[in-house]
Amino acid sequence: MIFVLFFCFCLTAVSSSLRTLDMRPDCTQEGLDNCKINNCSENLTVQQRRNAPIEPEWDLEQFGVWMDKHDEFVSVMNVTWIIKAGASIHALHGSEINILDLSTNQNMCVRYSYKLGKQQNPKRERWKFSVDGVVVEPRHTYNVTVFNFPEPEMRDTRIRKQITIPGCDDRRIQNSVMCLQNGSLWDHNMTANVSVDKEHNMLSIVVSFQAAQYSERYQVSIQSSGFHYSKNVSKENRTSLNVTFEFGLCQLSQCELLIMIQPFFIRCKNDCWRPEMIISHCLCVLKRMRMLKRASTLILRQGITTYQSRLCKNDSHFRVHPSVSQALAENKPVVALESTIITHGMPYPHNLSTAKEVEAIVRAEGATPATVGVIEGEVRVGLTSEELDHLARCKSSLKVSRRDLPYVISKGLSGGTTVSATMIAAHQAGISVFVTGGVGGVHRDGENTLDISADLTELGRTPIAVVSAGVKSILDIGRTLEFLETQGVCVATYGASRNFPAFFSPQSGFTSPYQVCNPDEAAKLIASTLSLGLQSGVLLAVPIPEEQAATGQQIEEAIQTAVTEASVKGITGRDVTPFILQKVNDLTKGKSLHANIALIHNNAKVGSQIAYALSKQLNEGNSKGKTHRHGKQSSDSDSDVVVIGGINVDFIAKGKTKALQFGQTNPGRVCQSFGGVGRNIADSMSRLGRRPLFISATGADSHSDAVFNHCKHMNTDGVARLEAQSTATYCVVIDESGEMSLGLGDMDIHQQITEQYVSQFEKQLSSATLVCLDGNIPVSTIDYVCSIASKHSINVWYEPTDSEKARKPFLSDSWKSLSYSSPNLTELRTMNKTLGLPTPEVLPSSLDEVLSVAVTLSRPLLEHLHCVVVTLGANGLLVCGEHDAGSVNLQPRKQKRKRQLCALHYPALIVTAEETVNVSGAGDSLAGALMAGILQQRDTDSCVRMGILAARLSVLSPHPIAPTLTLDSVDPNKVKDLDWPKPNFMWID
């Protein structure tokens, strides 16, 4: 594919960030004549219509991150268009593109002149032109106009579109310096520790948080009714900061205190996002810090917004999906979606695929989708894949509006919720933005029949923003707008025009009272409506995408035909809309269905951007709604699981090229996380329903402060903080595919996890169900724990960590006290070598040979070990152990006995190089989830699949243990859409 790029700037702003990276192309595209660059300020000529070229045609735009001349990564946009073939191509003198930033009014212009002698380029493709490397701002919207010249006198041949750049949560641009410099990716990890001095009646609060790369200064404040304290703190090369406040309890008139951190990032300066937390100190006793549900009143900048309270947990008629509940609790953007489009709007399988595509679009824009439906008499806000499939296939699903809810619930029926019912459920759950295709309205001849959709009255009494493509075109749009005015509903068109759209057409012949141009303006309108306490909603009408509007006239003609046929056949009420939509689809041979899907996709994108902007505005406002999840766990050291191993502060450097060049600087990204094999396994198990006692050691330094803040959900009672010691650090360099190229570690402190120190926990060790050891600890400590295990018949899992450390238990008879181990093939070979057994000099590469060698090397260890899990990277894993009903028995054995041995090979789940973020914690996630499944007494397939799912989550996350790791996220029965191949069974002689 050949592109021609000519850069000729015409900036209206004195200082502009709208620019292209410094790439000056020559004017040499094969087949072009007289190619040259012109100045955009020059006037262009016009021609009579017959002598002018036709308009160009859009191709796809792309977003990404490029490096500028300062070696900084900036977010860029590439825009491409196509020259249509035709006789007028010979009249073409050139093209011009204008790009306008709607947020700043900065613009740029690129014009180039050329002659095209043929309809196609020498490669027999249509001519394509592009402007690449335009530096853009995240979440800004740009008006882009392209035209060919000369232009005709009487006809507009310019093509236009709005392009909204993704936010910093989009992987394509999240590494840009713009995102880093405005703090959008700052993970503050704020905590607050409160203590009371009863003798002096004083309260002390220590606020701890992680510093950010581009903010050197912070202001931490605590406020309540009647007082406000603040302190400034500088980073000074520290990664974590602590600020202490002390004041008398007599100064406090309220239980709750609001803690806020104001960063000063170099890009947003004084107007940066400020994380907040609410704590309670009542009765002079520190109460457990709690996650607040969205408060019934959110304080905005100038007023108070009243929301209906969230659903009561005891309300058996409603169920909110956990992902939706969590997003709402954290004030993250959530978008409600209706389900009649699934049950009555489209045929199967288009209905199901569209529903899933819409949810994917919402997620891509940084919001959480919450599709609403009724399943067996229960209103569900947020549907699982199984529930979506159920509604899509079910032929008996009802169409559920406000009036139908009581009956459907009382009878335990299922159905798709209309706009009105979805508004009710979404508002009850605390969702402020709802996206649909088109809303109902006043039916034609409604002045006589009084057939008026319940959508309109719901908009008049439920404070929620509805984003739609206007009013369905089969309705009386003029009377619908009049009725909405009577109901007090604020109506605004989204975009550059006030024309009110008519579903399949961007123009209905009517105008909206108001207009909003971008997500920020729409969000401000919604926030203003909510802050006034009005019990009415907002209708935002989004025109169908321009490229789909061309079929609008044909669809409108089909609608008129369908309406006439419905009248002749006597079809009335709720049956009218489905009949007409199906008839129109038949008459247009599917064009209306494609246009319908396109406008729904567009509405989802726009609505999600609005929800994101609204969430950001509410969080940035002076509200008390922002809370930080912080659960203080009970200090229970009597856990039935003990993990002994290392803690590291990890620095992960991932290259952006296929091959890393040693001896020079490579482009990439460096991030910090918290690792250590023992810590990772304890973290994994803590997230999966166990709470192991973790025994380790750190220094008494800033790194350890950060570690303990990060590990508050874990039982770290066994972690020693040692003076004059440094917390272990580990730096790993991984290539573009995620594979490790080099690792460096300062692990000396792990030698302080001595036999003497660990012996302090002998009571917990001797009563544990399972003890896990990682290979970083000293040999003497491993020997000590194995002796305790042998004495008390305790199951021990050994995680070797690397080839050298794999030998530690096998230097003596300690290995005979192990029950489980999870080596890779190289570590397994080292174990055999240490025992003096023959091993292959070179490990095989083909899968069959790999499995054969893994079985052979596992066999000697199974003389004493209960089970060996061999991790094989992209080839999955091999589970070797006692045969039990066609599988391997993973459950802890009570006594050693003669047994028949076998092995099961489980293939890995496919994760592409583009999806891979970090492989440093995959094996630890696998081991932790395997242990959790075994302790839950799950079957072998379930245990292994839990481990594989946990490993996949780790690979997709920048953290060794994915923060999203939960029992549900690795439950094979709940994670659908995965094709699990049957494991390969092998006998072991």
Disulfide bonds with the S-S distance in Angstrom:
Cys27-Cys35 1.58
Cys40-Cys109 2.18
Cys168-Cys179 2.01
Cys255-Cys282 1.60
Cys268-Cys272 1.90
